[in-house]
Amino acid sequence: MVQQIMLALHCKKTDAVDLKSPIWEYITNTYSVEQANDASEDLEVIQGQRGQIVGMAGALPALREVMVKYYRALSSIETRFPISKDSGQMHVSFVWFDAFRPTKRSEQTSIHFEKAAILFNIAAIASQMAVATDRTTDAGVKEAARFFQEAAGAFAFLRDEASLKMDTPRPHDVGPEAAAMLERLMLAQAQECVFEKAVNDQKSPAILARIAKQTAALYVDVLAALGQPPLLAHLDKSWTAHTTAKSGMYEAQALLSSGDAFHADDQVASEITRLREAQKVMAPVKKDLRGVNKELVDAVKALDETIARHLTRAERENATVYLQRVPATKDLPPIVSAMLVKPLVPQLDSSGEGLFDSVIPDNSAKALSRYSDMVDAMWREQREVLDAASDDARLRLRQWELPEALQALDAGSVAALPEGLRQELEQIEDCGGARFLQDLAAQVQDLKKVAAAAVERAEEELAREAEEDGELRRRHGAAWNRPSSSSLNASLREKAAGYRANLVAAADSDARLEQKLAANTPAFAALTVDAAAVQMPRLQAPMVAVAEGDPAVVVATLRQALDALTRLSAERAALEEALKAEKVRDNVLPKIMAASEGHSELFQREIAKYDTLKADIAGNVQRQNQLLELIGTKQAAFRSAFGFDEWRSACESAAAGMRAQARLFAEVRDNLSEGARFYASLQEALTSLQQHIGDFCLTRRIQREEMEEEQRRRENEEARNLQAAHDMARMSLNTPSPPP
């Protein structure tokens, strides 16, 4: 497969900055000269790393390692030395230039700005390493995919962490919008590597279609982000042109591969539909290739020619051989995408770096631990409140049979099915229904044929051996003095006869079971949730209202209340995430270290930032309780107005026949399964019998050959003795008489 061009990012450039002097001064003023002296080696290390980043020299792996180490060092600085414009904190200005517009300069007195830029460069270097990898080999394409996933992980971390903590206005290239877009781009290119490997591995067209479909979807995400502010006006138009071409190409590739899969199954008409759709996708891509790299332009043209060639062949074959009706696109199953890549977040934990260990006072560490315990306790308490509210709503709705009771108002609703029957029918559908029983019956028949053939072979082998033994016995008479086969193989013949009898008895049982299956197959085929729902009585309002309140109003009120309850549940999930995010962002260590007095007031001020979320949680729970009270009242009116209990009883009665049929299905299934197990175990026994018969026949054959050899030896010996006697007699006749 021809390798297509992929994108790598340029690293952000920076100006030199002095970190050593401000940190030294801060440690000296805040702690002591001794502690500053203890930190001098760490300061030299960090300043050296910052200098290497300014120079941007060296091989890519080594440069990435420097970036990662420096990021970890920044995390150590962040937890110990506050950097901002505020009084009493370190005033360090970091300057970085835009990666997409290198002349655009940004400056912030924020360590988060510095960390965001370093994260960007970690991701950019990973993308450069991916592009530089030789993807013509299996190992190379896997390595490229890994590098792209590592780049995606770095951009995801940038989006979720450092970019949100920078001062505003945020530079566009390290903002959350750009980070999100670049994460999807790196994932798209990683997925593209997976597609290339799948092609090289000659995976099936169906698999290729799924991988290509997901590749196209990722490029579509990138394209959508590029079309929104602030990226729309910030990035060069070539980005949009490249992404548009890639998204269209892989959408068309998915359709082409899907068409190949149809062609392999002789569904040429469906292949034609896919290929025509692929041509429609390629049309706008071919029309506007301005700003697209020449290699990509050539790839677009090559793919278009391939699609046209496949379509011409398919239309010719359909017109001359298959004569199938070409279906509409909507009549074909959608191509289900397969996401085979994910962001790999770099290991940036600074806990093992050991920088500035001597700077943090013990009382600050203990204070931080106390504050963390306060936050954890608050977090557990609010989680319990949220979980209790969700459990309360779930249990009450289950008790009131909501929203199933409202769904039962629709004709053919599965909510009308009694819960036990619905579960039985779902299990029957999951196993395959009547088709499953037919397949199982066919399997039983196949197993029976194999067993019968095995018995036949066993008996034939015994008979053949006995016949050979009898022939030799007739030939040699009394000289053939070994025991007869019929006396020795009696137990084996009895076993074979027993197995044949078992087969005969099982055949009668199988015939009855097949008759039962054939007679009930139509009924078994109707054992589906949808078919059963149609047979259930419909829940309807009475012609004349027998309870207070308009039934239609009661139903509308219940639906609205349930919708509101669903929104409250989603709101609780969002509140939990917000609480979690606030807890993650809660870095109080710099404030603890900067505090000159006790920490109690500081802790109270800091923990108070959770009060808004706690109030929102309490308000959510209160609104849910009010809604549940309203739902409880209205559901009672609903059950009374619609005769819900009587209707439920009618459903139980209507379900009786289906329950019986489901039980019969289970009985036939169990009998067939038992038959399959019987024949499988019989095959094992027959295999053992055949082994014994084979050993018996082999032993008899060896004995026969030995006896035949012994018989020949005796016959030869007798012949020699007879010849000797004859010779002696002739010698006696020829000897002259002695003289008188």
Secondary structure, 3 states (H helix, E strand, C coil): CCCCCCCCCCCCCECCCCCHHHHHHHHHHHCCHHHHHHCHHHHHHHHHHHHHHHHCCCCHHHHHHHHHHHHHHHHHHHCCCCECCCCCCECCCEEEECCCCCCCEEEECCHHHHHHHHHHHHHHHHHHHHHHCCCCCHHHHHHHHHHHHHHHHHHHHHHHCHHHHCCCCCCHHHCHHHHHHHHHHHHHHHHHHHHHHHHHCCCCHHHHHHHHHHHHHHHHHHHHHHCCCCHHHHCCHHHHHHHHHHHHHHHHHHHHHHHHHHHHCCCHHHHHHHHHHHHHHHHHHHHCCCCCCHHHHHHHHHHHHHHHHHHHHHHHHHHHHHCCCCCCHHHCCCCCCCCCCCCCCCCCCCCCCCCCCCCCCHHHHHHHHHHHHHHHHHHHHHHHHHHHHHHHHHHHHHHHCCCHHHHCCCCCCHHHCCHHHHHHHHHHHHHCHHHHHHHHHHHHHHHHHHHHHHHHHHHHHHHHHHHHHHHHHHHHHHHCCCCCHHHHCHHHHHHHHHHHHHHHHHHHHHHHHHHHHHHHHHHHHCCCHHHHHHHCCCCCCCCCCCCCCCHHHHHHHHHHHHHHHHHHHHHHHHHHHHHHHHHHHCCCHHHHHHCCCCCHHHHHHHHHHHHHHHHHHHHHHHHHHHHHHHHHHHHHHHHHHCCHHHHHHHHHHHCHHHHHHHHHHHHHHHHHHHHHHHHHHHHHHHHHHHHHHHHHHHHHHHHHHHHHHHHHHHHHHHHHHHHHHHHHHHHHHHCCCCCC
